[in-house]
Amino acid sequence: MAYELHPIEAPVAADREAIAAPLRAYNLSQVATIEIKPLVIALRDADGHTIGGLWGETALDWLHIDLLAVPESLRGQDVGTALMQRAEAIARERGCVGAWLDTFAFQARGFYEKLGYSVFGEIPDHPVGSARYFLRKRF
């Protein structure tokens, strides 16, 4: 089979789908089902505008938290904790056995550890002079 390597400067959704399709097909040959469900909790102000929140997904019995954002004005008021607890509750309802996420050294490692998460991986010097951590929590 002839092939060509082609960097794409402005990829579109169809490019991602074409790349994901063979991987998805292989994965489905290894597990019974891969139901990927978004898990999104919006943090809204009094006017109904989304000002932060949590963005993740449940798949293969685990919750992956991709984004957690709390505006500076609401930090220290347990808003992040409330978001995490609600996401974990939804994940449990969906049958998940745990959650995982990543964070940088300059972000919220300590916050997640206080919630029962533990480091299972690290990329030193990402970015240079800092680190990226991968954390998990079993329910």
ZIGIDA-V931942 format. One record per residue. N is the residue number from 1. RES is the residue in one small letter. PHI is phi in radians with two decimals (* if undefined). PSI is psi in whole degrees, -180 to 180 (999 if undefined). Layout:
n = [N & N]
res = [RES & RES]
phi = [PHI & PHI]
psi = [PSI & PSI]
//
This chain:
n = [1 & 2 & 3 & 4 & 5 & 6 & 7 & 8 & 9 & 10 & 11 & 12 & 13 & 14 & 15 & 16 & 17 & 18 & 19 & 20 & 21 & 22 & 23 & 24 & 25 & 26 & 27 & 28 & 29 & 30 & 31 & 32 & 33 & 34 & 35 & 36 & 37 & 38 & 39 & 40 & 41 & 42 & 43 & 44 & 45 & 46 & 47 & 48 & 49 & 50 & 51 & 52 & 53 & 54 & 55 & 56 & 57 & 58 & 59 & 60 & 61 & 62 & 63 & 64 & 65 & 66 & 67 & 68 & 69 & 70 & 71 & 72 & 73 & 74 & 75 & 76 & 77 & 78 & 79 & 80 & 81 & 82 & 83 & 84 & 85 & 86 & 87 & 88 & 89 & 90 & 91 & 92 & 93 & 94 & 95 & 96 & 97 & 98 & 99 & 100 & 101 & 102 & 103 & 104 & 105 & 106 & 107 & 108 & 109 & 110 & 111 & 112 & 113 & 114 & 115 & 116 & 117 & 118 & 119 & 120 & 121 & 122 & 123 & 124 & 125 & 126 & 127 & 128 & 129 & 130 & 131 & 132 & 133 & 134 & 135 & 136 & 137 & 138 & 139]
res = [m & a & y & e & l & h & p & i & e & a & p & v & a & a & d & r & e & a & i & a & a & p & l & r & a & y & n & l & s & q & v & a & t & i & e & i & k & p & l & v & i & a & l & r & d & a & d & g & h & t & i & g & g & l & w & g & e & t & a & l & d & w & l & h & i & d & l & l & a & v & p & e & s & l & r & g & q & d & v & g & t & a & l & m & q & r & a & e & a & i & a & r & e & r & g & c & v & g & a & w & l & d & t & f & a & f & q & a & r & g & f & y & e & k & l & g & y & s & v & f & g & e & i & p & d & h & p & v & g & s & a & r & y & f & l & r & k & r & f]
phi = [* & -1.38 & -2.58 & -2.47 & -1.56 & -2.36 & -1.08 & -1.98 & -1.26 & -2.27 & -1.16 & -2.07 & -0.99 & -1.12 & -1.14 & -1.08 & -1.08 & -1.12 & -1.30 & -1.31 & -0.97 & -1.17 & -1.17 & -1.06 & -1.08 & -1.12 & -1.01 & -1.16 & -1.35 & -1.83 & -2.27 & -1.11 & -2.69 & -2.26 & -1.62 & -1.69 & -2.11 & -1.07 & -2.29 & -2.25 & -2.20 & -1.50 & -1.81 & -2.04 & -1.48 & -1.08 & -1.55 & 1.51 & -1.45 & -1.27 & -2.08 & 2.94 & 2.45 & -2.24 & -2.25 & -2.76 & -2.74 & -1.91 & -2.87 & 0.91 & 1.27 & -2.33 & -1.63 & -1.91 & -1.71 & -1.58 & -2.38 & -2.41 & -2.37 & -2.18 & -1.04 & -0.86 & -1.17 & -1.90 & -1.22 & 1.43 & -2.04 & 1.15 & -1.19 & -1.09 & -1.07 & -1.08 & -1.07 & -1.11 & -1.11 & -1.17 & -1.10 & -1.12 & -1.10 & -1.10 & -1.08 & -1.08 & -1.03 & -1.48 & 1.58 & -1.27 & -1.80 & -3.08 & -2.40 & -2.48 & -2.84 & -2.34 & -2.65 & -1.60 & -1.00 & -1.50 & -1.83 & -2.22 & -0.95 & -1.05 & -1.02 & -1.16 & -1.11 & -1.11 & -1.56 & 1.73 & -1.45 & -2.28 & -1.27 & -2.12 & -2.88 & -2.57 & -2.01 & -1.18 & 1.02 & -2.31 & -1.29 & -0.90 & 1.56 & -2.32 & -2.79 & -2.06 & -2.05 & -1.98 & -2.17 & -2.48 & -2.54 & -1.58 & -1.44]
psi = [125 & 148 & 167 & 135 & 125 & 99 & 138 & 114 & -35 & 74 & 153 & 172 & -37 & -33 & -46 & -44 & -42 & -36 & -38 & -29 & -50 & -33 & -44 & -43 & -44 & -47 & -41 & -22 & -13 & -26 & 157 & -43 & 152 & 87 & 107 & 117 & 128 & 146 & 103 & 130 & 115 & 141 & 115 & 149 & -178 & -25 & 1 & 8 & 135 & 123 & 2 & -165 & -160 & 136 & 123 & -164 & 153 & 137 & 143 & 43 & 12 & 150 & 129 & 123 & 116 & -43 & 138 & 119 & 126 & 126 & 149 & -40 & -17 & -1 & 150 & 8 & 18 & 20 & -43 & -41 & -44 & -42 & -46 & -45 & -40 & -42 & -42 & -39 & -44 & -42 & -42 & -43 & -31 & 1 & 13 & 149 & -7 & -179 & 151 & 159 & 174 & 154 & 156 & 159 & -31 & 3 & -113 & 34 & -48 & -39 & -49 & -39 & -37 & -25 & 6 & 7 & 149 & 150 & 131 & -2 & 156 & 142 & 102 & 153 & 39 & 94 & 169 & 130 & -3 & -155 & 159 & 134 & 145 & 127 & 154 & 160 & 126 & 139 & 999]
//
